[in-house]
Amino acid sequence: MPELPEVETMVRGIREVVEGQVISDFRKCPCSCKPISLEPGLKSIRSRVIDQTIVSVRRLAKRVVLDLESEDSFVIEPRMTGLMLLSDPPDSGHLRLEWILRKRRSKTSLWFWDRRGLGTVRLYRKAELLTELGANKLGPDALVISLTDLKARCLKTSRAIKVALLDQKMIAGIGNLYASEILHLSQIHPERQANHLSISEVQKMHNAMKRILKTAIRYEGSTLGDGTYRNALNQSGGYQNHHRVYKQEGNACKSCKGAQIVRIVQAQRSTFYCPCCQAFKE
């Protein structure tokens, strides 16, 4: 589930503690569940990272990146249920990896926790990272994409706009939850073809994208009914209390107060929208 706001919250939550720390050890935690994907192997990673300083912590689309002084980078993709934690995890049985960090005489731990085991952790060399996750593989970040670029990218595809927003090569960072929220604030029907949107509609979508994502970051992301997403200190996010349409099917629209939110399926993903506020236009 973690999308741009949740991953950005993870990054902000660990950055102050982790940047400038030296990795004194890196280990797998005892876990009897499905193993996560770790590349290269543990022995190879340890040989490259022990005694390395973490020089920066940043977000790359929906991934957490730990850049090392060697110019290697850990890239952690939480996927459905992964968390980066500095505090006690939701449970110890799903702890996957531990970075033991030191600065002067103090030590701390950074953990990767993943209930479903779908997350991935990779250690990339600088050239590998550019090849695998550079501009040819990921579109511009949703927080920084310009209106001109967004319009040009919409014109290049006839896919439904909701489906297009989920394409990380078109625009990076948006997932299923926030795509529905952005389109509702934009008053755009999720099945509209992207290349049929007017300039004013793309402008509204661009504004809504920045507003929704920045607000969700301020509330430290969305913790849904399963309670999986937690911030770096194992606390719930708060943006779920401000969802306009996501998982609100059957409830009255908070904008028009009349129509009920509808759920449809697009590209095997649930989409939520208001048929009044987001009436379909040719």
VMD Tcl script that draws the C-alpha trace (Angstrom):
set ca {
  {0.00 0.00 0.00}
  {2.69 2.61 0.71}
  {2.56 5.32 -1.95}
  {4.40 8.62 -2.23}
  {3.06 10.21 1.00}
  {3.72 7.12 3.11}
  {7.22 6.59 1.72}
  {8.03 10.29 2.06}
  {6.90 10.05 5.68}
  {9.18 7.03 6.20}
  {12.11 8.96 4.74}
  {11.48 12.06 6.85}
  {11.00 9.88 9.91}
  {14.37 8.15 9.68}
  {16.52 10.81 7.98}
  {17.56 12.82 11.03}
  {18.61 9.68 12.93}
  {20.15 7.71 10.08}
  {22.12 10.27 8.05}
  {25.73 10.44 9.15}
  {25.60 7.08 10.93}
  {28.09 4.32 10.18}
  {26.80 0.82 9.42}
  {28.46 -1.43 11.99}
  {26.46 -4.49 10.93}
  {23.72 -5.58 8.57}
  {21.81 -8.76 9.29}
  {18.73 -10.80 8.55}
  {16.30 -11.09 11.43}
  {14.98 -14.52 12.48}
  {11.73 -14.93 10.53}
  {9.86 -18.10 9.58}
  {7.66 -16.33 7.01}
  {8.09 -16.01 3.26}
  {11.52 -14.37 2.74}
  {11.75 -10.98 1.10}
  {13.83 -10.38 -2.01}
  {17.39 -9.37 -1.04}
  {19.98 -8.74 -3.74}
  {22.84 -9.45 -3.90}
  {23.17 -12.04 -1.14}
  {23.72 -11.17 2.51}
  {27.43 -12.04 2.49}
  {28.11 -9.84 -0.52}
  {26.12 -6.94 0.91}
  {27.89 -7.11 4.27}
  {31.30 -7.03 2.58}
  {30.34 -3.78 0.83}
  {28.47 -1.88 3.54}
  {30.04 -2.53 6.94}
  {31.92 0.58 8.14}
  {30.26 2.67 5.43}
  {28.62 5.98 6.36}
  {25.06 6.69 5.24}
  {25.45 10.09 3.61}
  {21.84 10.69 2.59}
  {18.32 9.30 2.98}
  {15.91 10.12 0.18}
  {12.81 8.98 -1.66}
  {12.82 7.69 -5.23}
  {9.19 7.36 -6.38}
  {7.77 4.76 -3.93}
  {11.16 3.61 -2.65}
  {13.42 4.55 0.25}
  {17.07 5.11 -0.74}
  {20.06 5.04 1.62}
  {23.09 6.47 -0.17}
  {26.50 5.36 1.14}
  {29.85 7.14 1.00}
  {31.07 4.43 -1.39}
  {28.35 5.58 -3.85}
  {26.53 2.28 -3.38}
  {22.85 2.72 -2.48}
  {20.34 0.59 -0.62}
  {16.99 0.79 -2.40}
  {14.10 -0.43 -0.26}
  {10.73 -0.94 -1.94}
  {8.07 -1.48 0.76}
  {5.37 -2.64 -1.68}
  {2.18 -3.73 0.10}
  {3.15 -4.01 3.76}
  {6.78 -3.00 4.19}
  {7.83 -0.46 6.84}
  {11.06 1.29 7.78}
  {11.18 1.59 11.57}
  {13.29 3.11 14.29}
  {10.98 2.05 17.10}
  {9.29 -1.15 18.22}
  {7.68 -2.95 15.25}
  {4.01 -3.99 15.10}
  {5.32 -7.48 15.94}
  {8.75 -9.12 16.01}
  {7.74 -12.09 13.85}
  {7.80 -10.06 10.63}
  {11.07 -8.21 11.15}
  {13.20 -8.90 8.07}
  {16.41 -6.86 8.17}
  {18.37 -4.79 10.67}
  {20.94 -2.08 10.05}
  {22.98 -1.62 13.23}
  {24.27 1.95 13.16}
  {26.81 3.82 15.23}
  {27.79 7.44 15.64}
  {30.58 8.15 18.04}
  {29.80 5.87 21.00}
  {26.05 5.56 20.54}
  {24.30 2.80 18.59}
  {20.85 2.54 17.11}
  {18.99 0.16 14.83}
  {17.01 0.66 11.65}
  {14.62 -2.16 10.77}
  {12.73 -3.29 7.71}
  {9.47 -4.98 8.70}
  {7.19 -6.68 6.18}
  {4.12 -8.71 7.08}
  {3.44 -10.18 3.62}
  {7.04 -10.46 2.44}
  {6.48 -8.66 -0.86}
  {9.04 -5.93 -0.25}
  {12.44 -5.85 -1.90}
  {15.85 -4.62 -0.75}
  {18.64 -4.10 -3.29}
  {22.17 -2.78 -2.98}
  {23.01 -0.97 -6.21}
  {26.25 0.45 -7.49}
  {25.86 3.99 -8.84}
  {25.77 2.95 -12.52}
  {23.34 0.11 -11.78}
  {20.94 2.47 -10.03}
  {20.92 4.84 -12.99}
  {20.27 1.95 -15.37}
  {17.52 0.32 -13.34}
  {15.73 3.35 -11.87}
  {16.88 6.31 -13.93}
  {14.83 8.64 -16.10}
  {14.35 5.96 -18.76}
  {12.55 3.73 -16.25}
  {10.71 6.21 -14.02}
  {8.72 9.28 -14.97}
  {9.11 12.59 -13.16}
  {8.13 12.60 -9.51}
  {4.52 13.55 -8.84}
  {5.59 16.32 -6.45}
  {7.81 18.07 -8.96}
  {6.33 17.36 -12.41}
  {5.57 20.55 -14.32}
  {2.18 21.32 -15.82}
  {3.72 21.36 -19.30}
  {5.25 17.92 -18.84}
  {2.05 16.46 -17.37}
  {0.00 17.75 -20.30}
  {2.50 16.34 -22.83}
  {2.47 12.95 -21.14}
  {-1.33 12.83 -21.06}
  {-1.46 13.61 -24.78}
  {0.71 10.57 -25.53}
  {-1.73 7.97 -24.18}
  {-5.35 7.05 -24.85}
  {-5.62 5.02 -21.66}
  {-8.15 5.92 -18.97}
  {-6.64 8.70 -16.88}
  {-6.85 6.66 -13.64}
  {-4.88 3.83 -15.27}
  {-2.36 6.26 -16.75}
  {-1.70 7.85 -13.34}
  {-0.64 4.45 -11.99}
  {2.02 4.02 -14.69}
  {5.32 4.79 -12.96}
  {6.98 5.46 -16.32}
  {4.49 8.25 -16.94}
  {4.61 9.78 -13.47}
  {6.33 8.36 -10.41}
  {4.92 7.96 -6.93}
  {1.14 7.79 -7.35}
  {-0.68 4.58 -6.45}
  {-4.27 3.43 -6.37}
  {-5.43 5.33 -3.29}
  {-4.17 8.78 -4.21}
  {-5.10 8.48 -7.89}
  {-8.77 8.22 -6.89}
  {-8.41 11.11 -4.46}
  {-6.67 13.34 -7.02}
  {-9.28 12.72 -9.71}
  {-12.14 13.46 -7.32}
  {-10.67 16.81 -6.32}
  {-10.06 17.49 -10.04}
  {-13.68 16.58 -10.89}
  {-12.44 14.26 -13.64}
  {-14.13 10.92 -14.37}
  {-11.58 8.09 -13.93}
  {-12.53 6.51 -17.28}
  {-11.83 9.61 -19.36}
  {-9.11 9.04 -21.94}
  {-5.98 10.88 -20.86}
  {-5.45 12.45 -24.29}
  {-9.01 13.84 -24.29}
  {-8.47 16.01 -21.22}
  {-8.57 19.76 -21.83}
  {-5.76 22.06 -20.79}
  {-7.91 23.38 -17.95}
  {-8.64 19.85 -16.75}
  {-4.95 18.95 -16.71}
  {-4.33 22.19 -14.81}
  {-6.92 21.18 -12.21}
  {-5.40 17.70 -11.97}
  {-1.90 19.13 -11.59}
  {-3.06 21.41 -8.77}
  {-4.99 18.60 -7.10}
  {-2.00 16.28 -7.30}
  {0.22 18.69 -5.38}
  {-2.50 19.57 -2.87}
  {-3.54 15.97 -2.09}
  {0.01 14.60 -1.83}
  {1.35 17.48 0.28}
  {-1.64 17.29 2.63}
  {-1.26 13.52 2.98}
  {2.43 14.00 3.83}
  {1.49 16.56 6.47}
  {-0.81 13.98 8.06}
  {1.97 11.32 7.74}
  {0.12 9.13 5.26}
  {-2.91 6.86 5.44}
  {-3.30 3.93 7.84}
  {-6.16 1.81 6.49}
  {-8.42 -0.69 8.24}
  {-5.80 -3.42 8.39}
  {-3.54 -1.08 10.36}
  {-0.46 -2.14 8.39}
  {1.03 1.24 7.51}
  {2.89 2.89 10.41}
  {5.41 5.71 10.48}
  {9.04 5.30 11.56}
  {8.04 5.43 15.23}
  {5.30 2.80 14.81}
  {2.48 5.35 14.91}
  {-0.57 5.55 12.64}
  {-0.88 8.09 9.87}
  {-3.83 10.49 9.89}
  {-4.82 11.15 6.30}
  {-7.29 8.24 6.22}
  {-9.64 10.54 8.15}
  {-9.65 12.94 5.20}
  {-10.25 10.53 2.30}
  {-12.79 11.90 -0.13}
  {-13.67 8.76 -2.07}
  {-11.21 5.93 -1.37}
  {-13.14 2.97 0.10}
  {-16.14 5.25 0.60}
  {-18.51 3.43 -1.76}
  {-22.15 3.83 -0.75}
  {-21.41 6.91 1.35}
  {-22.59 10.38 0.38}
  {-20.01 12.46 -1.47}
  {-18.42 14.99 0.88}
  {-18.36 17.59 -1.90}
  {-21.82 17.55 -3.47}
  {-23.52 15.97 -0.41}
  {-25.99 14.20 -2.69}
  {-24.60 11.41 -4.87}
  {-23.14 8.23 -3.42}
  {-19.56 7.20 -4.05}
  {-19.28 4.40 -6.62}
  {-16.66 1.65 -6.93}
  {-15.57 0.26 -10.31}
  {-12.62 -1.90 -11.37}
  {-9.95 -0.61 -13.74}
  {-6.88 -2.65 -14.69}
  {-7.78 -5.06 -11.87}
  {-7.69 -2.26 -9.28}
  {-10.57 -0.65 -7.40}
  {-11.46 2.90 -8.40}
  {-13.75 5.15 -6.34}
  {-15.49 8.26 -7.66}
  {-18.57 10.48 -7.41}
  {-20.85 10.18 -10.48}
  {-22.13 13.74 -9.89}
  {-18.87 15.63 -9.23}
  {-17.01 13.52 -11.80}
  {-19.61 13.22 -14.54}
  {-18.28 11.60 -17.71}
  {-17.52 13.97 -20.59}
  {-16.53 13.03 -24.14}
}
mol new
graphics top color blue
foreach p $ca { graphics top sphere $p radius 0.5 }
foreach p [lrange $ca 0 end-1] q [lrange $ca 1 end] { graphics top cylinder $p $q radius 0.2 }
display resetview
